[in-house]
Amino acid sequence: MDKLKLFGRRDSAVVYPIREFLRRSVVDFEWIEVNNDNRIVDDGMVSPLLSKDACAIQFPDDELVVNPTVEQIARHLGWINKPTQAVYDLSIYGAGPAGLSAAVYAASEGLKTILVEKVAMGGQAGTSSLIENYMGFPKGISGAELAERARQQALKFGVEILLLGEGIKGDFSNNRINVDLASGDKLVAKANICATGVEYASLNLHNERDFFNKGVYYGAGAGEACFCTGEDVFIVGGGNSAGQAASYFSGFAKTVYMVIRKSNLAETLSDYLVKRVTHNPNIVILYNSEVKELEGDNLLQRIKIFNSETGEETWHETGKLFICIGGKPNTHWADATPIIQDRNGYLITGSDLLSHTDFKGCWTKDRLPYHLETSVPGSFAAGDVRFNSVKRVASAVGEGAMAVTMVHKYLAEL
Ligand SMILES: Cc1cc2nc3c(=O)[nH]c(=O)nc-3n(C[C@H](O)[C@H](O)[C@H](O)COP(=O)(O)OP(=O)(O)OC[C@H]3O[C@@H](n4cnc5c(N)ncnc54)[C@H](O)[C@@H]3O)c2cc1C
């Protein structure tokens, strides 16, 4: 198949989510940069299609769409479907490592399974440049590739995948889980697994939204590294995702600055990454530091960093700030249900429910909840969205598989 062609300006806010979606979905595309005079960079050709801050995509069948939405692209690629069954054995929300693993195991064990994903396959892991600590990949594997392999495996076993679908409301009655999707469709299943993970947190700066995708990015998608060539790049956060991004981006950027609040990395970063970032001459770690202000004319141009140890405030010129400071669980859909959450919104499951004050009042079975089962029988949670989860690819994959075993037990009761 011919490649997709994506035309746009390097810093355009409209082009970033498209580039990120294509990369995370492992769609091979040719990036063709257009400069401010609507000329294709390096080629001297005029591109009359693009007004300021526009982009265009040319599909292999030659259809050209100016300013496409991600949905238009997914539809064109044949990735947006409607549920085909009136009732599924299992619906899974979220196609990160936990949801993909659950889908593969469920379908391979004969359950009629549907997997619903709001953004792109792979979840957070899909944004990772190189996962090096997942068993079986001694040279590491990119998150997007891992997700694509799992997607193919799930399809092989007959999972239905609903991409760009979002579960927004759940109702549990007559041993059925009825879910309203954002599209207006309804999905009915006998059991469900919530694997909706977490969403990146912001810095809460007053003008942060103004620079969203115009220099300020949540997460550090590996696909952006080549757009940082020769630049000073700032990555906020001291966790594994920040460390991994710093290490990868250092191969492209002039200098990568890691901005961390604490005075050391050991508390938050895996040992192998601590060694890697501290020994990398291209990475500067700004300890005891926080980003306090953002400035720029439409695009981000500079940031102010406060050092809590010295009390100093310093302005740094940069057009790239990647925020990797963890996030909040995607559980708003459960707010109006009897599913018990902790105070941060994580779903409480299994034996962790027993000590919760609301548990006795809402649990309807004369058995105890299964491992990974929420306070609603038949509704399970796996991966980062779960209270007390280990925030790792392997544990998410493991929980996805384990949740399916519990689903079998539950279905046998019906
Ligand atoms: C950049 C980065 C690098 C990382 N590197 C590593 C690593 O090297 N090793 C490691 O072990 N861990 C790593 N992690 C952590 C690891 O990726 C996570 O622990 C793991 O992805 C969690 O998987 P999950 O399936 O629980 O959730 P997620 O990966 O968060 O996936 C949740 C999915 O649910 C979707 N969703 C949300 N709400 C809805 C809804 N209402 N309906 C439908 N879908 C919805 C989201 O769009 C998302 O795709 C990294 C994380 C990041 C961000």
The ligand as a MOL file (V3000), in Angstrom:
LIG
                    3D

  0  0  0     0  0            999 V3000
M  V30 BEGIN CTAB
M  V30 COUNTS 53 58 0 0 0
M  V30 BEGIN ATOM
M  V30 1 C 5.6570 7.5710 28.1200 0
M  V30 2 C 5.4170 6.3750 29.0210 0
M  V30 3 C 6.3800 5.3810 29.0890 0
M  V30 4 C 6.1740 4.2640 29.9010 0
M  V30 5 N 7.1280 3.3080 29.9280 0
M  V30 6 C 6.9550 2.1880 30.6490 0
M  V30 7 C 7.9240 1.1450 30.6170 0
M  V30 8 O 8.9550 1.2500 29.9770 0
M  V30 9 N 7.6780 0.0390 31.3420 0
M  V30 10 C 6.5470 -0.1260 32.0790 0
M  V30 11 O 6.3620 -1.1710 32.6660 0
M  V30 12 N 5.6030 0.8590 32.1290 0
M  V30 13 C 5.7700 2.0100 31.4360 0
M  V30 14 N 4.8340 3.0090 31.4790 0
M  V30 15 C 3.6130 2.8040 32.2710 0
M  V30 16 C 2.6300 1.9220 31.4740 0
M  V30 17 O 2.5310 2.4000 30.1500 0
M  V30 18 C 1.2550 1.9170 32.1270 0
M  V30 19 O 1.3850 1.3940 33.4130 0
M  V30 20 C 0.2900 1.0560 31.3090 0
M  V30 21 O 0.1060 1.5890 30.0030 0
M  V30 22 C -1.0770 0.9590 31.9740 0
M  V30 23 O -1.9100 0.2290 31.1440 0
M  V30 24 P -3.5010 0.3200 31.2490 0
M  V30 25 O -4.0140 -0.5620 30.1730 0
M  V30 26 O -3.9180 0.0470 32.6340 0
M  V30 27 O -3.9020 1.8350 30.9890 0
M  V30 28 P -3.5450 2.8780 29.8500 0
M  V30 29 O -2.2790 2.5100 29.1880 0
M  V30 30 O -3.6350 4.2050 30.5120 0
M  V30 31 O -4.7140 2.7160 28.7770 0
M  V30 32 C -6.0130 3.1300 29.0440 0
M  V30 33 C -6.7650 3.3200 27.7410 0
M  V30 34 O -8.1490 3.5550 28.0190 0
M  V30 35 C -8.6670 4.5180 27.1210 0
M  V30 36 N -9.8810 5.1130 27.7230 0
M  V30 37 C -9.9570 6.0110 28.7440 0
M  V30 38 N -11.2490 6.2750 29.0480 0
M  V30 39 C -12.0160 5.5320 28.2040 0
M  V30 40 C -13.4090 5.3520 28.0300 0
M  V30 41 N -14.2910 5.9800 28.8090 0
M  V30 42 N -13.8480 4.5150 27.0560 0
M  V30 43 C -12.9600 3.8440 26.2640 0
M  V30 44 N -11.6060 3.9810 26.3850 0
M  V30 45 C -11.1380 4.7940 27.3470 0
M  V30 46 C -7.5090 5.4950 26.9860 0
M  V30 47 O -7.6280 6.2560 25.7990 0
M  V30 48 C -6.3080 4.5430 26.9480 0
M  V30 49 O -5.9930 4.1450 25.6340 0
M  V30 50 C 5.0000 4.1480 30.6830 0
M  V30 51 C 4.0340 5.1600 30.6290 0
M  V30 52 C 4.2330 6.2670 29.8070 0
M  V30 53 C 3.1890 7.3490 29.7590 0
M  V30 END ATOM
M  V30 BEGIN BOND
M  V30 1 1 1 2
M  V30 2 1 2 3
M  V30 3 2 2 52
M  V30 4 2 3 4
M  V30 5 1 4 5
M  V30 6 1 4 50
M  V30 7 2 5 6
M  V30 8 1 6 7
M  V30 9 1 6 13
M  V30 10 2 7 8
M  V30 11 1 7 9
M  V30 12 1 9 10
M  V30 13 2 10 11
M  V30 14 1 10 12
M  V30 15 2 12 13
M  V30 16 1 13 14
M  V30 17 1 14 15
M  V30 18 1 14 50
M  V30 19 1 15 16
M  V30 20 1 16 17
M  V30 21 1 16 18
M  V30 22 1 18 19
M  V30 23 1 18 20
M  V30 24 1 20 21
M  V30 25 1 20 22
M  V30 26 1 22 23
M  V30 27 1 23 24
M  V30 28 2 24 25
M  V30 29 1 24 26
M  V30 30 1 24 27
M  V30 31 1 27 28
M  V30 32 2 28 29
M  V30 33 1 28 30
M  V30 34 1 28 31
M  V30 35 1 31 32
M  V30 36 1 32 33
M  V30 37 1 33 34
M  V30 38 1 33 48
M  V30 39 1 34 35
M  V30 40 1 35 36
M  V30 41 1 35 46
M  V30 42 1 36 37
M  V30 43 1 36 45
M  V30 44 2 37 38
M  V30 45 1 38 39
M  V30 46 1 39 40
M  V30 47 2 39 45
M  V30 48 1 40 41
M  V30 49 2 40 42
M  V30 50 1 42 43
M  V30 51 2 43 44
M  V30 52 1 44 45
M  V30 53 1 46 47
M  V30 54 1 46 48
M  V30 55 1 48 49
M  V30 56 2 50 51
M  V30 57 1 51 52
M  V30 58 1 52 53
M  V30 END BOND
M  V30 END CTAB
M  END
